[in-house]
Amino acid sequence: MKTDVLEINVAMQISKPVNEVFEAIVNPEKMCNYFISESSGRMEEGKDLIWKFPEFDIEVPVQVIKVESNSLISYYWENSGKNLLVEMNLSSVGDNFTLIKISEKSMNNDEAGLKWLSGNSFGWSNFLACLKAYLEFGINLRKGSFDFMKK
């Protein structure tokens, strides 16, 4: 493992078939129920999108690199002044479960990188918990959760 470069890796199993989990990530109408407030389009290979978040008055550019139905979503997004690669790998576990693994790379192992690692590790864990709550129980865990962060 390189100690000069930081990378985030998180994973969670969701009690839904892989096609439902995949659709909840690529379809902005579904993603608005647990993650973003708005997207300029569906996540499709080669598309440039803009995401808006309910808690922050920012627009985040997203460049979709690769989409493989029910297995991979790969994109760059602007974070901490850099374009960082996010990869979401999905795999079926039995008939009704999906394992989703997310990685975000990379930042230097310095003060800024450690701040990113801490914040985005929490962020991706929160993303997975919110996705699970939405798909399994129809609950939007994110709604109101970060209102205290609005400036």
C-alpha positions in Angstrom: 0.0 0.0 0.0 1.3 3.4 -0.9 1.6 5.6 2.1 2.0 8.9 0.1 -1.5 8.5 -1.5 -4.9 8.3 0.3 -7.9 6.4 -1.1 -11.3 5.8 0.3 -12.9 2.3 0.2 -16.3 1.5 1.7 -18.8 -1.4 1.2 -22.3 -2.5 2.3 -24.8 -5.2 1.4 -28.3 -4.1 0.5 -31.3 -6.3 0.6 -32.4 -5.7 -2.9 -31.6 -7.2 -6.3 -28.6 -5.7 -8.2 -30.8 -4.1 -10.9 -32.8 -2.1 -8.3 -29.7 -0.9 -6.6 -28.1 0.1 -10.0 -31.2 2.0 -11.1 -31.3 3.9 -7.8 -27.8 5.2 -8.5 -28.0 6.1 -12.2 -31.6 7.5 -12.2 -31.6 11.0 -10.8 -35.3 10.8 -9.9 -34.4 8.0 -7.5 -31.1 9.5 -6.3 -33.0 12.6 -5.2 -34.6 10.5 -2.5 -31.4 9.8 -0.7 -28.4 11.8 -2.0 -28.7 14.8 -4.3 -31.4 17.4 -4.7 -31.0 17.7 -8.5 -29.1 16.3 -11.5 -28.8 17.6 -15.0 -29.4 14.0 -16.3 -29.1 10.3 -15.9 -25.7 8.7 -15.3 -24.7 7.4 -18.7 -21.3 6.7 -20.2 -19.7 9.9 -21.6 -22.1 12.3 -20.1 -21.2 15.5 -18.2 -23.6 16.2 -15.4 -24.2 18.8 -12.7 -25.3 17.6 -9.3 -26.8 19.9 -6.6 -27.1 18.9 -3.0 -29.9 19.9 -0.6 -27.5 21.1 2.1 -25.1 23.2 0.1 -25.4 26.0 -2.4 -22.9 24.4 -4.8 -23.0 22.7 -8.2 -20.7 19.7 -8.5 -19.5 18.7 -12.0 -19.7 15.0 -12.7 -18.0 13.4 -15.7 -19.3 9.8 -16.3 -16.5 7.6 -17.5 -18.0 4.1 -17.6 -21.3 2.5 -16.9 -21.8 -1.3 -17.1 -25.4 -2.3 -16.4 -25.8 -3.7 -12.9 -22.1 -3.9 -12.2 -20.0 -0.7 -12.6 -20.4 3.1 -12.4 -17.3 5.1 -12.8 -17.0 8.9 -12.8 -14.9 11.9 -11.9 -16.3 14.6 -9.7 -14.9 17.8 -8.5 -14.0 17.6 -4.8 -11.5 19.7 -2.8 -10.5 21.5 -6.0 -9.6 18.3 -7.8 -11.2 15.9 -10.1 -11.4 12.6 -8.2 -12.3 9.2 -9.5 -15.2 7.4 -7.9 -15.9 3.7 -8.8 -19.0 1.9 -7.7 -18.9 -1.9 -8.1 -22.1 -3.9 -7.7 -22.4 -7.6 -7.4 -25.3 -10.0 -6.7 -25.2 -12.0 -3.5 -27.9 -14.6 -4.0 -31.1 -13.6 -5.7 -32.1 -10.6 -3.5 -29.0 -9.0 -2.2 -26.4 -6.6 -3.6 -22.9 -5.9 -2.4 -21.8 -2.4 -3.4 -18.2 -1.3 -3.0 -17.2 2.3 -3.5 -13.7 3.7 -3.9 -12.7 7.4 -4.3 -9.2 8.2 -5.3 -6.9 9.9 -4.5 -5.3 12.6 -2.5 -1.9 13.2 -1.1 -1.2 12.1 2.4 -0.9 15.6 3.9 -3.2 17.8 6.0 -5.6 18.5 3.1 -5.7 14.8 2.1 -6.4 13.7 5.7 -9.3 16.2 6.0 -10.7 14.8 2.7 -10.2 11.2 3.8 -12.1 11.9 7.1 -14.9 13.8 5.5 -15.5 11.7 2.5 -15.1 8.4 4.3 -18.0 9.6 6.4 -19.8 10.8 3.3 -19.6 7.5 1.4 -20.6 5.5 4.5 -23.6 7.9 4.8 -24.4 7.5 1.1 -24.6 3.7 1.5 -26.7 3.9 4.7 -29.1 6.4 3.0 -29.3 4.2 -0.2 -30.0 1.2 2.0 -32.7 3.0 4.0 -34.3 4.3 0.8 -34.4 1.0 -1.1 -35.3 -1.3 1.8 -37.7 0.9 3.8 -38.6 4.0 1.6 -37.0 6.4 4.1 -34.9 9.4 3.2 -32.4 9.5 6.0 -30.6 12.5 4.5 -33.6 14.8 4.7 -32.8 17.4 7.3 -29.7 15.6 8.6 -27.3 18.3 7.5 -29.4 21.4 7.8 -27.0 22.6 10.5 -24.3 22.8 7.9 -26.1 25.4 5.7 -24.5 28.8 5.8 
